[in-house]
Amino acid sequence: MSDKHVDEAKGRVKEAAGSLTGDQGLKNEGKADQAKATVKDKADKVVDAVTGRGNE
């Protein structure tokens, strides 16, 4: 599992735990982790497009 997938899963767990416990800070941390995973995914796609690795 790649780093971005770990961040996505961790974020989902934190967000769910925050929702269940009413902890808005934990919920926000989860959303931030998910956003970080999205940014990593987009950056990887840009690198692949620039280097031509995605067109094989």
N, C-alpha and C positions, 0 to 999 in steps of 0.2 A: 504494500500500500504506500503510495507516495505521500510526501509531506503535506501536500494540499488536501489530500483525502483525510489525513489524520486531523488537520485543522477543521475540516468540514464536520467530521464526526464529533470531535470534541466540542465544537460550537453547538451542534444540535443537542448534545447531552446537557451542556451547561444551560442552554436556553430552556430546555424542558424542565430541568431541576429548578431553575429560577421561577418558572411559571407555577410549578407545583408548590413551592415553598413561599411564594410571594416575594422573593428576593429580586427586586428590580435590577440591582447591580450585577448579579450573576446572570440574569437574563440578557442584560446588555453586553456582558463579556462574551456570551455565547454568540450573539449577533455579530460582534466584532471579529470573533474567530472565523465565523462563516464568511464574513466580508474579506478577511485576509486570504482565505482559501480561494475565493473568487478572483481576487487580484493576482494571486500566484498563477491561477489557471489562464487568465488573460495574458499575463506576461509570457508564459510558456508558449501560448499560441502565436504571439508576436515573434518570439525567437524562432519558432519553427517556420513561420512564414518568411522571415528574413534569411534564414540559413537554407531554406528549401527542404527541410527534413519532413515536413508534413505532406509532401507531394509525391511520395514513393509508392 
